[in-house]
Amino acid sequence: MLTALVLGTTLLAFLAFAFPKSANGAAKWYGVAVALAGLVLLELMDPAAFPPDESARWLSYPFASNFHLGMGGVSYALVQLLATVTVCALLATNVPRQRNFVGLMLLLEATMLGLFLAKDLLLFALLWDAMLIPVFLLMIGWSVHPATAWRYLIYNVAGGLLLLLGTATYGVIYGTTDVIGKGQVTPISDAWAPWILAAFAVAFLVKTPVFPFHTWMPDTYAELPSPVAAVVSSVQSKAGLYGFIAIGLPLFTAWTHEFATVMIVLGTIGLLYGAVIALVADDAKKVVAYSSLSHLGLILIAIFVFNDYALRGAVVYIVAHGFFSAAMFLVIGYVETREETRLVSRIGGLARGSPILAGAMAIAALAALGLPGLAGFAGELFILTGVYQAGYAWLAALALVAIVLAAAYMLRVYQGFMHGPEQADLPQRPDLRPLEIVAVAPLFLALVLLGVNPGPVANYPDQAYTMLAEKR
């Protein structure tokens, strides 16, 4: 089933390119149908009894490697997030050359499905680089400045090469890379473990991104078409955090403790720096980009305080951030389409003629600032509880400062867009159309359901959870 999901999505993505150039509408609905079928298949899976692993040997020398797919609790949460956001992004798509756009979006989904389901380090590393290709092609094909596109590619390819080098080193030394979800195959020697982990960690930090490896991110998120930005910010950026949880903690248990102080410091800097920049940025997409830097810094802290509650909160917040980040990008995209600008200082008074648009942005902004009852609050509560239990009361206090700043910058964007002074030179604003409402409604529903009952995501069985729970 898992192989069919990944390879089937890949094949169906290539079939999208076969649509006639004039069949933009048909290509869009084809993409929605393919993504929706994947989502339905995932929803039919039972979290208490995941499908059996599927494995086939594809390399025996210089080390053993398998095309090995399997599912754990964290990967299940992420592929559900990916499938949901992809459906919503394709529903919201309104760009030229939709045939090519849809094909690349489905290829992006296929590579990320494979990444989150990979149980072999080599397969994981190859898909890590493969998922850059559709994003880069989407960037150069849909009006992203070439410098921004190449910066995205260079940063992430550099991280990917380190990941591949670390994977090859691991395989040569220990004889196999088929180790994700199995714990250490053999005790990792002190001589090689820190170097392999360091290579993995840099790749994960670049992808997330975490300060100071974040400089490719603000312009990328701002210039990407909103549906692509929604997928990249909400799901692709989680690949690094997933790597720390699924690979770093189980395979390098002792050495992750040695790296913990560095990771906590980087996470704290990103947490506060991102919040402060988001507070003053005028470009609404860059506000969301820098807010992501802040939120993802909090998740990195949660992973490296080595507390069961904090780690479960990290996973809940990963999913929550995915939903509200995607919602914010899609709603801002709707505003930009109508106003031909996304600058907070240039837009005002939208709520007077577009009450549904105002309501949609309000829900997304309230989720991002951590309103109780929505998913963001649930994740933050888990994380703060775990960070405090781990003995980092001062860190929990700093996180609260960043959360207060989140309320300030999200409300600033909402207030400016919806209730600021009207600009006489901007066009008449139509409200959200039915299809636009349908595109964001599943994200809002997920934010409410996860906010009211985060237990299912926090309690999915996973090796990383078990490992930390046993040490409590």
NORKA-V53815 format. One record per backbone hydrogen bond with DSSP energy under -1.0 kcal/mol. CO is the residue of the C=O (numbers start at 1). NH is the residue of the N-H. Records with the same first field share a line. If there is no record, write none. Layout:
CO=NH / NH
This chain:
1=5
2=6
3=7
4=8
5=9
6=10
7=11
8=12
9=13
10=14
11=15
14=17
15=18
16=19
20=23
23=27
24=28
25=29
26=30
27=31
28=32
29=33
30=34
31=35
32=36
33=37
34=38
35=39
36=40
37=41
38=42
39=43
40=44
42=45
46=49
54=69
56=67
59=65
64=177
65=58 / 59
66=68
68=119
69=54
72=76
73=77
74=78
75=79
76=80
77=81
78=82
79=83
80=84
81=85
82=86
83=87
84=88
85=89
86=90
87=91
88=92
97=101
98=102
99=103
100=104
101=105
102=106
103=107
104=108
105=109
106=110
107=111
108=112
109=113
110=114
111=115
112=116
113=117
114=118
117=70
119=180
120=124
121=125
122=126
123=127
124=128
125=129
126=130
127=131
129=132
130=133
132=136
133=137
134=138
135=139
136=140
137=141
138=142
139=144
145=149
146=150
147=151
148=152
149=153
150=154
151=155
152=156
153=157
154=158
155=159
156=160
157=161
158=162
159=163
160=164
161=165
162=166
163=167
164=168
165=169
166=170
167=171
168=172
169=173
170=174
171=175
175=64
177=121 / 179
179=182
189=193
192=196
193=197
194=198
195=199
196=200
197=201
198=202
199=203
200=204
201=205
202=206
203=207
204=208
205=210
210=213
214=217
216=220
217=221
218=222
219=223
220=224
225=229
226=230
227=231
228=232
229=233
230=234
231=235 / 236
232=237
235=238
236=239
238=242
239=243
240=244
241=245
242=246
243=247 / 248
244=249
247=251
248=252
252=256
255=259
259=263
260=264
261=265
262=266
263=267
264=268
265=269
266=270
267=271
268=272
269=273
270=274
272=276
273=277
274=278
275=279
277=280 / 281
282=344
283=287
284=288
285=289
286=290
287=291
288=292
289=293
290=294
291=295
292=296
293=297
294=298
295=299
296=300
297=301
298=302
299=303
300=304
307=311
308=312
309=313
310=314
311=315
312=316
313=317
314=318
315=319
316=320
317=321
318=322
319=323
320=324
321=325
322=326
323=327
324=328
325=329
326=330
327=331
328=332
329=333
330=334
331=335
332=336
333=337
334=338
335=339
336=340
342=284
343=346
349=352
350=354
354=358
355=359
356=360
357=361
358=362
359=363
360=364
361=365
362=366
363=367
364=368
365=369
366=371
371=374
374=378
375=379
376=380
377=381
378=382
379=383
380=384
381=385
382=386
383=387
384=388
385=389
386=390
387=392
388=391
392=396
393=397
394=398
395=399
396=400
397=401
398=402
399=403
400=404
401=405
402=406
403=407
404=408
405=409
406=410
407=411
408=412
409=413
410=414
411=415
412=416
413=417
414=418
415=419
417=350
418=351
423=426
433=437
434=438
435=439
436=440
437=441
440=444
441=445
442=446
443=447
444=448
445=449
446=450
447=375 / 451
448=452
449=453
454=458
455=459
461=73
462=466
463=467
464=468
465=469
466=470
469=472
